[in-house]
Amino acid sequence: MSQIQKMTLDNGVRVIVESVGHVKSAAIGLWCKTGSRHETPTEAGITHLIEHMLFKGTESRTAKEIAEAIEGQGGSLNAFTDKESTCYYCRVLADEMSGGVDVLCDMMLHSLIDPEELVREQGVVLEEIKRSEDEPSDHVHELHLEYRWGEHPLGRPIIGTPESVSSFTQADIRSYMERHYRAESVLLSVAGNVDPSQVRQAAELTLGRLPHSDADTPPNRPAGKAAVNVVEKDVEQVHFCIGTDGTSIYDPDYYTLVVLDAALGGSMSSRLFQEIREKRGLVYSVGSYTLSYASGGAFTVYGGTGPQHWDLVQELVRAEFNKVMNDGLDTEELLRTKRHIAGGIVLALEGMSSRMMRMSRNEIAHGRDIPIEETLAKIEAVSNNDIVDMANRILSGDLVSTTAIGPIQT
């Protein structure tokens, strides 16, 4: 039986621990509630660059020693940046928990941000930008939000631009971290076979002196522009996103969109996959996903198809939108979709990393643990009338935008 405990250090740093006695590992996440939407236009990409730089050496460890401190004990170490948060995380054997916390906190609090290393890492990120642009199946997603949300903070690419990334200095990075890497923005999250009191002790030794921060104020809700944007590129397929605005993490109909998304494109049994790939063979991959943030969200259908099939694929996507707008889901489909979502949530609990990520995101967004039973009840409560209402509010033609990269003449 697992149990989640929440603790707050005197300076405001939050610590949450889920003790799971039957495993031999621990997943540790050190989160900062800062992402690309906190950047000014001239800071585009700095949060992501900071994520890279924190692996490049501290006052007491070289970059190699950081990696060896975790991997040499049988663990793994990584990080990611998204639009509203950054996470540095590791997976370790349970008795190495304190060492894992120490390494992550050392990276966050004592990184050198060496100017020579900064120049090298800027080069790495510039190559990452080039790689993304060379892979239209990845690049189209960022372009879609850029075109749809424009200059809104959520519309800017997480990775930044070559111009912005090349411009940052050590002073810029230190200034940004001093503003955003502060106590109330930081969360230490651990799931595994650990003692919560030992986690708190490890946190107090490392994070207890972080200074306080000002309250975070989310931006206004982004208003998506319905338009067709085509980037002509000499590749074999048309890579596309067709989408609309969705729900924020706080909207009461958040779970309605979760169910609608799953039915339309969330699995191999979904409508889009069955109609466009299985029945007609027009694509290799097609699906849909939602993005939900504090200020708003997006619903997006994605895929790749041959240029000769592009017009037909668009018609088929539109046809599936029209069907759910008119009729929603039949009784069996609605039940099957809910079971698929619930199964995915429950099965994910078998992994400590998934447990850590789930409780961290709930704490950052809602300030509390959300029991699985509460989530499943909200999914179960979604009715077909809810689906039809949601579909009509977001899927009408004057609200949907399309972004495509491929051999299309404009």
Stockholm file with secondary structure:
# STOCKHOLM 1.0

chainA/1-410         MSQIQKMTLDNGVRVIVESVGHVKSAAIGLWCKTGSRHETPTEAGITHLIEHMLFKGTESRTAKEIAEAIEGQGGSLNAFTDKESTCYYCRVLADEMSGGVDVLCDMMLHSLIDPEELVREQGVVLEEIKRSEDEPSDHVHELHLEYRWGEHPLGRPIIGTPESVSSFTQADIRSYMERHYRAESVLLSVAGNVDPSQVRQAAELTLGRLPHSDADTPPNRPAGKAAVNVVEKDVEQVHFCIGTDGTSIYDPDYYTLVVLDAALGGSMSSRLFQEIREKRGLVYSVGSYTLSYASGGAFTVYGGTGPQHWDLVQELVRAEFNKVMNDGLDTEELLRTKRHIAGGIVLALEGMSSRMMRMSRNEIAHGRDIPIEETLAKIEAVSNNDIVDMANRILSGDLVSTTAIGPIQT
#=GR chainA/1-410 SS CCEEEEEECTTSCEEEEEECTTCSEEEEEEEESCCGGGSCGGGTTHHHHHHHHTTSBBSSCBHHHHHHHHHTTTCEEEEEECSSCEEEEEEEEGGGHHHHHHHHHHHHHHBCCCHHHHHHHHHHHHHHHHHHHHCHHHHHHHHHHHHHHTTSGGGSCTTCCHHHHHHCCHHHHHHHHHHHSCGGGEEEEEEESCCHHHHHHHHHHHHTTCCCCCCCCCCCCCCCCCCEEEEECCSSSEEEEEEEECCCTTCTTHHHHHHHHHHHHSSTTSHHIIIIIITTCCEEEEEEEEEECSSCEEEEEEEEECGGGHHHHHHHHHHHHHHHHHTCCCHHHHHHHHHHHHHHHHHHTTSHHHHHHHHHHHHHHHSSCCCHHHHHHHHHTCCHHHHHHHHHHHCSTTTCEEEEEESCCC
#=GC SS_cons         CCEEEEEECTTSCEEEEEECTTCSEEEEEEEESCCGGGSCGGGTTHHHHHHHHTTSBBSSCBHHHHHHHHHTTTCEEEEEECSSCEEEEEEEEGGGHHHHHHHHHHHHHHBCCCHHHHHHHHHHHHHHHHHHHHCHHHHHHHHHHHHHHTTSGGGSCTTCCHHHHHHCCHHHHHHHHHHHSCGGGEEEEEEESCCHHHHHHHHHHHHTTCCCCCCCCCCCCCCCCCCEEEEECCSSSEEEEEEEECCCTTCTTHHHHHHHHHHHHSSTTSHHIIIIIITTCCEEEEEEEEEECSSCEEEEEEEEECGGGHHHHHHHHHHHHHHHHHTCCCHHHHHHHHHHHHHHHHHHTTSHHHHHHHHHHHHHHHSSCCCHHHHHHHHHTCCHHHHHHHHHHHCSTTTCEEEEEESCCC
//
